[in-house]
Amino acid sequence: MTATDDLFEQRYRALRSRDARFDGQFIAGVHSTGIYCRPSCPAMTPHSRNVRFYRTAAAAHEAGLRACKRCQPDAVPGSPDWNLADDLASRAMRLIGDGVVEREGVPGLASRLGYTPRHLTRVLTAELGAGPLALARAHRAHSARTLLASTDLPVADVAFASGFSSVRQFNDTILAVYETTPTQLRALARRGRAAPPTSDDATTITLRLPARPPFDGTGVLRYLADHAIAGLESGGHDWFERTLRLPGGAASIRIELDGDSGVVCSARLESIADVAPLVARVRRLFDLDADSVAIDGALAADATLAPLVAAVPGIRIPGALDPEEALFRTLVGQQISIAAARTVLGTLTRELGSDGRFPTAQQFAERGREVLRGPASRIATIVGAAEAVVEGRVRLDVGMPAAEFTEQLVALPGIGPWTAGYLAMRVLGNPDTLLSTDLVMLQSAAALGLPSTARGLAEHGRRWAPWRSYAGLHLWRARPVATIKG
């Protein structure tokens, strides 16, 4: 049996057992009926000869299939592959999810990834079964379905909020993908759920974003609340709110846990076109697409980590809504307590920022030396990083390979491997970074009987790959101290 045959058998077993753990990780195309389903679809299992498996909905669309109305395969968390892998296809999918194709077109997407549009199309078609235009179209259809299910926005507003250039294009796509009209899809998507509260403000929306269980959303909210900057953010054990910048303007968001199944995000937007990037960034903030079953299973195989995993199943990487902001929060907050960092960052937001939002790299570069306090070397590092971002010498982009992302940061004076690795976790969602020089992590390791030197912990941590970021989170959680982590 070839590797391809073996993969097919694994996926078919998941389909036959209706295993919900695989929802969003692949799609089952049933060519005898012309539909595609999630693995947990309750319908009768089709004969294997009629089934083909696809990595993306776009590939199923390209094969002439439509979404199953019974299992609604788009109403699931996204694939964990896009953060786990660092290949061109995965990086492209992260940028497509952020709405880059809608804002910059395929040439802009290709430019960000460092390839020609032709080469990018060739690679994505070979790896994912569809080119960038088809992948972006499928993402727009998914965004539209989410909005139809979660909001009372007029259908025309849903069309433009999802990135479609016209209502006609929107209607044609919904009909092709779901074999129904937008109004009928709205009723279908809400099946079993109450309609959302209405609002007179078309820029105010409420979205329900699912997570792959188990989901330690409480842990992410605790982290965000502990690090909240006065005047910018606030939070509690089950909620978080703040203002932020999106491509089309400012936004105010409030996020609450949706039980253990995900989060509910309420947002007030300046531009309705910012819905897709908002969804992508909130999903990264809570690491909603992580494959917690696989992560927990792998880490629990280490007898030392097993009790930590049992105590906190589904631990998640707290992400970053804005890469620039994550960089400066990390640089400012290093070597001081959480309380001190919150005070300093609050002062910087008031004195450097605008309209209650965190300062930009441009503002740090222009006025950072006037406002920043502390050792001259640290001020020089922060201002130097700001100048590098403004001048384009440093690019903070979710479509970058982790190695390139960290290399460009450590090339800057005053930025070391810990900072670069930590930012790769927060900004890229990189799952396999172990910050083995971290003092808190080493203290926790020593208390647990693990190697207590950076070299020893790094060597021991090899067995935790490719989930070393999550192992580090368990070590941090096992011994909390008042040291800021960005």
Phi and psi in degrees as a GROMACS rama.xvg file:
@    title "Ramachandran Plot"
@    xaxis  label "Phi"
@    yaxis  label "Psi"
@TYPE xy
-78.7733  168.27  THR-2
-61.4374  -36.4699  ALA-3
-64.138  -43.3141  THR-4
-62.8891  -41.5126  ASP-5
-63.9099  -41.7765  ASP-6
-63.3811  -41.6415  LEU-7
-59.4844  -45.4426  PHE-8
-62.5869  -40.7523  GLU-9
-60.6201  -45.7853  GLN-10
-69.0843  -38.0433  ARG-11
-67.1248  -36.451  TYR-12
-61.8155  -41.0084  ARG-13
-63.4463  -39.9457  ALA-14
-66.3471  -43.0575  LEU-15
-65.6622  -34.7  ARG-16
-89.9329  1.20867  SER-17
53.5047  48.9607  ARG-18
-82.0464  107.432  ASP-19
-67.7263  -15.9237  ALA-20
-62.1057  -22.7604  ARG-21
-97.4702  0.475831  PHE-22
-59.2686  129.843  ASP-23
89.4102  -16.096  GLY-24
-86.6745  -28.4546  GLN-25
-157.861  168.863  PHE-26
-123.483  139.075  ILE-27
-99.559  115.857  ALA-28
-94.276  123.446  GLY-29
-105.061  99.472  VAL-30
-76.5368  -15.6292  HIS-31
-74.5845  -23.7603  SER-32
-111.729  -14.3908  THR-33
78.1662  23.7303  GLY-34
-123.983  162.964  ILE-35
-122.868  147.98  TYR-36
-132.253  161.233  CYS-37
-77.8175  157.235  ARG-38
-57.6131  -29.0724  PRO-39
-89.7871  13.0049  SER-40
-53.4923  130.456  CYS-41
-76.12  -5.49277  PRO-42
-66.0774  164.034  ALA-43
-57.3885  135.54  MET-44
-66.2214  125.361  THR-45
-72.4159  159.706  PRO-46
-65.3538  143.231  HIS-47
-58.4026  -30.3087  SER-48
-68.1342  -17.6956  ARG-49
-96.6124  2.18699  ASN-50
-109.987  137.605  VAL-51
-130.151  145.307  ARG-52
-106.386  142.116  PHE-53
-128.953  148.531  TYR-54
-81.3423  -24.7122  ARG-55
-136.11  153.86  THR-56
-62.8191  -34.1586  ALA-57
-59.591  -39.2642  ALA-58
-65.0652  -37.8577  ALA-59
-65.8114  -40.3161  ALA-60
-61.59  -43.717  HIS-61
-62.7605  -27.2673  GLU-62
-84.3609  4.21916  ALA-63
85.8191  17.5831  GLY-64
-96.9196  156.154  LEU-65
-120.272  160.61  ARG-66
-71.1932  140.287  ALA-67
-68.0109  128.076  CYS-68
-76.0704  -19.8603  LYS-69
-79.6805  -48.9261  ARG-70
-96.5878  -12.7591  CYS-71
47.8164  70.7744  GLN-72
-63.6553  -14.5959  PRO-73
-81.6874  -14.0468  ASP-74
-89.4278  50.5441  ALA-75
-137.105  163.949  VAL-76
-58.8026  159.673  PRO-77
-75.8266  174.41  GLY-78
-71.3414  134.042  SER-79
-71.8191  -11.6157  PRO-80
-61.1897  -31.523  ASP-81
-68.6532  -25.7641  TRP-82
-93.2679  -33.8092  ASN-83
-66.6859  -44.0193  LEU-84
-89.7035  158.081  ALA-85
-125.483  22.6507  ASP-86
-81.0938  176.494  ASP-87
-61.2585  -42.4679  LEU-88
-62.7743  -43.5835  ALA-89
-65.8266  -41.7113  SER-90
-66.5956  -36.3959  ARG-91
-63.6491  -40.8558  ALA-92
-65.3368  -34.2895  MET-93
-64.3734  -40.5279  ARG-94
-73.8823  -37.658  LEU-95
-61.7183  -40.5448  ILE-96
-62.8567  -29.1772  GLY-97
-83.7183  -0.713985  ASP-98
86.7096  20.4209  GLY-99
-64.9001  -38.0391  VAL-100
-64.32  -39.6248  VAL-101
-64.8426  -35.5575  GLU-102
-87.3873  -35.4255  ARG-103
-123.932  -5.23163  GLU-104
75.8675  176.267  GLY-105
-63.6797  -38.0826  VAL-106
-59.605  -38.9604  PRO-107
-65.7802  -40.7374  GLY-108
-61.9976  -47.2615  LEU-109
-62.5007  -40.4399  ALA-110
-62.397  -42.3854  SER-111
-62.0137  -33.2503  ARG-112
-88.5271  -9.83157  LEU-113
84.3418  25.3384  GLY-114
-133.197  167.311  TYR-115
-78.8427  154.348  THR-116
-55.5529  -37.6627  PRO-117
-64.9369  -45.4879  ARG-118
-65.6827  -41.8765  HIS-119
-60.7106  -44.6213  LEU-120
-61.468  -41.315  THR-121
-63.0945  -44.6901  ARG-122
-67.7721  -45.4652  VAL-123
-65.9487  -37.3792  LEU-124
-64.9436  -40.2394  THR-125
-70.0465  -40.3282  ALA-126
-84.8994  -37.9021  GLU-127
-116.477  -5.3159  LEU-128
83.8482  7.32521  GLY-129
-159.584  150.736  ALA-130
-83.0821  177.603  GLY-131
-61.6871  -36.6227  PRO-132
-65.2928  -43.1436  LEU-133
-67.685  -37.9483  ALA-134
-65.3183  -41.3891  LEU-135
-66.3944  -37.8678  ALA-136
-62.1656  -43.9596  ARG-137
-64.2855  -37.3255  ALA-138
-66.2021  -38.8995  HIS-139
-63.4086  -41.0447  ARG-140
-63.4952  -40.8723  ALA-141
-64.6638  -42.4433  HIS-142
-61.9167  -40.7744  SER-143
-63.3685  -43.3418  ALA-144
-61.5477  -41.5039  ARG-145
-60.3005  -44.1172  THR-146
-69.1755  -39.1982  LEU-147
-63.7953  -36.4913  LEU-148
-76.0438  -35.1868  ALA-149
-103.816  -10.3247  SER-150
-134.199  167.779  THR-151
-106.053  23.6599  ASP-152
-58.1169  141.126  LEU-153
-56.6439  150.88  PRO-154
-56.8828  -39.0403  VAL-155
-63.029  -40.1123  ALA-156
-66.0289  -37.8646  ASP-157
-60.8408  -40.6648  VAL-158
-57.6516  -50.5303  ALA-159
-75.2732  -32.5138  PHE-160
-65.6659  -28.4607  ALA-161
-83.8937  -7.71981  SER-162
102.298  3.88327  GLY-163
-75.286  147.485  PHE-164
-86.1733  -14.5214  SER-165
-155.308  158.637  SER-166
-66.7453  -36.5791  VAL-167
-62.0717  -45.6446  ARG-168
-60.1668  -39.7891  GLN-169
-62.2364  -49.5392  PHE-170
-60.6714  -42.382  ASN-171
-64.4566  -41.1747  ASP-172
-67.3126  -44.6629  THR-173
-60.9723  -41.0239  ILE-174
-64.253  -41.4411  LEU-175
-69.3278  -39.6557  ALA-176
-82.4426  -41.7624  VAL-177
-111.391  -5.1047  TYR-178
53.9691  45.0799  GLU-179
-159.874  171.635  THR-180
-88.587  161.976  THR-181
-56.6787  -39.9686  PRO-182
-65.4267  -42.0323  THR-183
-67.7639  -36.607  GLN-184
-64.7292  -37.907  LEU-185
-59.747  -45.6805  ARG-186
-64.7453  -40.6239  ALA-187
-65.9374  -43.575  LEU-188
-67.7382  -26.3702  ALA-189
-89.5836  2.33034  ARG-190
-52.3364  120.76  ARG-191
87.0259  -0.865907  GLY-192
-126.83  147.618  ARG-193
-72.4175  153.112  ALA-194
-65.5305  147.297  ALA-195
-69.0697  159.946  PRO-196
-62.806  142.709  PRO-197
-81.3826  159.368  THR-198
-144.572  143.476  SER-199
-78.8752  -11.8614  ASP-200
-99.8644  112.465  ASP-201
-67.4454  -13.33  ALA-202
-95.1461  3.53175  THR-203
-103.619  121.933  THR-204
-132.901  158.891  ILE-205
-130.662  125.314  THR-206
-122.68  138.42  LEU-207
-101.839  119.049  ARG-208
-114.501  114.159  LEU-209
-76.0326  152.653  PRO-210
-116.277  156.851  ALA-211
-84.7184  119.197  ARG-212
-76.1723  158.489  PRO-213
-71.8379  157.23  PRO-214
-136.68  112.399  PHE-215
-89.3414  63.2061  ASP-216
-64.1139  -31.086  GLY-217
-60.6658  -38.5768  THR-218
-64.5871  -41.4221  GLY-219
-65.3064  -43.8829  VAL-220
-63.1762  -37.754  LEU-221
-63.2153  -42.6369  ARG-222
-60.3969  -47.9272  TYR-223
-63.9682  -40.6178  LEU-224
-67.2779  -40.4257  ALA-225
-63.2908  -30.3847  ASP-226
-105.07  10.2292  HIS-227
-63.8406  135.949  ALA-228
-93.5882  124.227  ILE-229
-58.0592  135.381  ALA-230
88.2496  -14.2454  GLY-231
-117.582  -40.9672  LEU-232
-138.426  158.967  GLU-233
-155.331  157.549  SER-234
-166.356  164.705  GLY-235
-138.67  -165.04  GLY-236
-71.1602  -18.2176  HIS-237
-136.364  19.0473  ASP-238
-154.714  160.83  TRP-239
-156.181  138.556  PHE-240
-144.238  153.863  GLU-241
-170.432  173.236  ARG-242
-105.371  155.466  THR-243
-158.574  168.089  LEU-244
-98.2011  137.616  ARG-245
-124.008  168.004  LEU-246
-54.2812  -33.5844  PRO-247
-97.1339  1.32678  GLY-248
144.021  -165.142  GLY-249
-80.1714  158.952  ALA-250
-147.131  149.659  ALA-251
-119.494  129.873  SER-252
-128.766  151.69  ILE-253
-132.492  129.706  ARG-254
-121.575  131.282  ILE-255
-128.605  154.363  GLU-256
-71.0858  141.009  LEU-257
-103.521  69.0125  ASP-258
61.2802  -134.499  GLY-259
-107.102  17.4235  ASP-260
-103.849  -0.65964  SER-261
148.868  -150.043  GLY-262
-133.639  158.495  VAL-263
-114.022  124.499  VAL-264
-114.64  120.169  CYS-265
-103.582  133.74  SER-266
-141.279  144.249  ALA-267
-114.081  118.766  ARG-268
-114.822  146.848  LEU-269
-77.7433  -31.8631  GLU-270
-127.975  125.254  SER-271
-65.1507  -20.5947  ILE-272
-69.9518  -8.36037  ALA-273
-86.0724  4.28831  ASP-274
-61.7511  -48.0731  VAL-275
-61.9512  -49.7506  ALA-276
-63.4543  -33.0025  PRO-277
-61.7043  -47.1817  LEU-278
-59.7784  -45.6851  VAL-279
-60.6653  -39.9481  ALA-280
-75.8969  -34.7998  ARG-281
-69.1926  -37.2445  VAL-282
-62.1933  -39.7516  ARG-283
-70.2241  -36.9872  ARG-284
-58.1612  -38.3546  LEU-285
-103.571  4.13371  PHE-286
52.9851  45.1488  ASP-287
-67.3788  -23.8909  LEU-288
-93.0952  2.27327  ASP-289
-60.6192  142.249  ALA-290
-88.334  81.6608  ASP-291
-64.0213  -31.6724  SER-292
-62.7036  -46.084  VAL-293
-66.7055  -42.5751  ALA-294
-63.2562  -51.0136  ILE-295
-62.507  -40.3343  ASP-296
-63.3564  -42.5693  GLY-297
-67.9005  -44.6283  ALA-298
-71.9091  -33.0451  LEU-299
-69.6172  -14.2256  ALA-300
-67.7155  -20.1208  ALA-301
-86.3474  118.824  ASP-302
-58.9015  -29.2201  ALA-303
-72.7954  -38.0241  THR-304
-82.948  -21.6351  LEU-305
-52.1354  -46.2366  ALA-306
-64.9804  -32.658  PRO-307
-68.2193  -40.6566  LEU-308
-66.3176  -40.6867  VAL-309
-63.9168  -35.1074  ALA-310
-73.9281  -32.4013  ALA-311
-133.335  76.0076  VAL-312
-69.9111  146.521  PRO-313
72.1791  30.5623  GLY-314
-60.3895  143.807  ILE-315
-126.441  152.972  ARG-316
-80.5783  118.891  ILE-317
-66.05  118.229  PRO-318
-86.7013  -162.43  GLY-319
-132.817  131.373  ALA-320
-75.8241  -26.8799  LEU-321
-139.84  115.138  ASP-322
-59.366  -41.9808  PRO-323
-60.3144  -46.2628  GLU-324
-59.6618  -42.8199  GLU-325
-59.7967  -40.1694  ALA-326
-60.0266  -50.6968  LEU-327
-75.5795  -32.1154  PHE-328
-63.2767  -38.8674  ARG-329
-68.9881  -44.9622  THR-330
-65.3483  -42.1596  LEU-331
-69.1117  -37.173  VAL-332
-84.6981  -9.8478  GLY-333
-64.6865  142.87  GLN-334
71.4827  8.61825  GLN-335
-130.836  165.755  ILE-336
-71.0312  164.441  SER-337
-58.8341  -45.4153  ILE-338
-61.8378  -44.0946  ALA-339
-65.0067  -41.1848  ALA-340
-63.763  -41.7554  ALA-341
-61.0996  -38.7807  ARG-342
-65.5273  -47.5261  THR-343
-63.7005  -45.2992  VAL-344
-67.1404  -33.312  LEU-345
-64.8486  -41.6018  GLY-346
-63.068  -43.0339  THR-347
-64.7601  -37.8181  LEU-348
-63.6148  -40.7859  THR-349
-70.0746  -41.6752  ARG-350
-87.8212  -28.4899  GLU-351
-108.821  -33.2654  LEU-352
-73.1116  179.119  GLY-353
-137.662  140.474  SER-354
54.7546  37.6607  ASP-355
72.5294  17.6085  GLY-356
-111.966  157.422  ARG-357
-63.093  144.783  PHE-358
-59.7422  147.825  PRO-359
-86.5665  168.934  THR-360
-59.1361  -38.7003  ALA-361
-59.6624  -42.9009  GLN-362
-69.0851  -37.8107  GLN-363
-64.7505  -40.3743  PHE-364
-66.9509  -39.3387  ALA-365
-78.9167  -38.698  GLU-366
-128.038  6.66931  ARG-367
-58.5494  -40.0239  GLY-368
-66.7513  -26.5024  ARG-369
-73.0757  -34.366  GLU-370
-103.462  -35.6443  VAL-371
-67.0909  142.645  LEU-372
-122.861  156.342  ARG-373
122.542  -168.927  GLY-374
-56.6671  140.465  PRO-375
-58.8355  -34.0457  ALA-376
-66.0071  -37.9996  SER-377
-70.8311  -39.2218  ARG-378
-62.2257  -42.0788  ILE-379
-62.8806  -38.025  ALA-380
-63.7377  -45.3064  THR-381
-66.6631  -47.6538  ILE-382
-66.8649  -39.5402  VAL-383
-62.4976  -39.9606  GLY-384
-65.019  -39.7468  ALA-385
-62.3899  -44.7506  ALA-386
-63.0464  -37.7519  GLU-387
-65.7137  -38.1156  ALA-388
-67.3984  -46.0464  VAL-389
-61.9314  -40.1198  VAL-390
-81.6982  -5.89516  GLU-391
84.9038  7.40635  GLY-392
-75.9408  -21.2381  ARG-393
-124.841  130.178  VAL-394
-119.416  126.118  ARG-395
-109.534  97.0014  LEU-396
-139.436  131.415  ASP-397
-67.3914  -10.0686  VAL-398
-91.0826  6.16418  GLY-399
-86.6896  148.346  MET-400
-65.254  145.378  PRO-401
-59.7152  -39.5021  ALA-402
-64.2772  -44.4516  ALA-403
-64.9859  -40.1335  GLU-404
-59.2689  -47.7113  PHE-405
-73.9146  -35.8739  THR-406
-62.4225  -41.4944  GLU-407
-68.3724  -30.5517  GLN-408
-73.9459  -45.6202  LEU-409
-69.4534  -15.2285  VAL-410
-72.7622  -15.6568  ALA-411
-83.5022  140.232  LEU-412
-58.1599  131.88  PRO-413
89.0709  -4.58607  GLY-414
-109.415  123.388  ILE-415
-108.821  -177.492  GLY-416
-60.5595  -35.0044  PRO-417
-60.7898  -49.1455  TRP-418
-62.2765  -45.3035  THR-419
-64.4506  -42.8815  ALA-420
-65.8644  -41.3707  GLY-421
-62.4007  -41.6757  TYR-422
-68.5583  -32.7326  LEU-423
-62.4408  -37.7453  ALA-424
-64.149  -50.8871  MET-425
-73.5773  -43.1032  ARG-426
-84.4616  -47.0691  VAL-427
-89.5556  -15.4499  LEU-428
70.9996  25.5723  GLY-429
-60.5229  123.614  ASN-430
-86.3179  -5.47667  PRO-431
-126.745  43.7633  ASP-432
-112.185  118.261  THR-433
-108.611  115.38  LEU-434
-85.6285  74.5063  LEU-435
-71.3793  -11.8324  SER-436
-90.8228  -2.76122  THR-437
-67.3685  128.169  ASP-438
-61.6146  -45.1857  LEU-439
-62.2238  -42.5512  VAL-440
-63.7671  -39.8356  MET-441
-67.8109  -38.6305  LEU-442
-63.4559  -43.101  GLN-443
-64.609  -42.1526  SER-444
-59.7462  -44.3462  ALA-445
-61.4092  -42.1928  ALA-446
-64.8231  -26.5137  ALA-447
-93.2664  -1.91926  LEU-448
84.783  12.7564  GLY-449
-86.865  165.502  LEU-450
-54.3465  135.807  PRO-451
-108.979  14.6931  SER-452
-110.354  156.055  THR-453
-59.3153  -44.3816  ALA-454
-66.5057  -42.5027  ARG-455
-66.2318  -41.7555  GLY-456
-67.5517  -39.5791  LEU-457
-61.7184  -41.0969  ALA-458
-66.3879  -45.9232  GLU-459
-63.3169  -35.4494  HIS-460
-69.1443  -12.8369  GLY-461
-57.1225  -31.3421  ARG-462
-71.49  -12.7881  ARG-463
-91.0799  -7.24402  TRP-464
-61.1837  145.899  ALA-465
-94.9017  31.6606  PRO-466
-118.962  33.5052  TRP-467
-67.2367  -27.5035  ARG-468
-61.3028  -42.1354  SER-469
-70.7602  -35.1904  TYR-470
-61.4732  -42.0652  ALA-471
-62.5543  -37.785  GLY-472
-62.099  -39.2791  LEU-473
-64.8285  -38.4568  HIS-474
-66.7767  -41.3332  LEU-475
-61.8332  -44.2923  TRP-476
-66.0851  -29.5209  ARG-477
-71.6009  -22.7934  ALA-478
-141.899  76.6054  ARG-479
-69.5617  138.109  PRO-480
-138.246  165.862  VAL-481
-85.1644  60.8545  ALA-482
-123.421  130.83  THR-483
-72.3804  144.619  ILE-484
-119.568  38.354  LYS-485
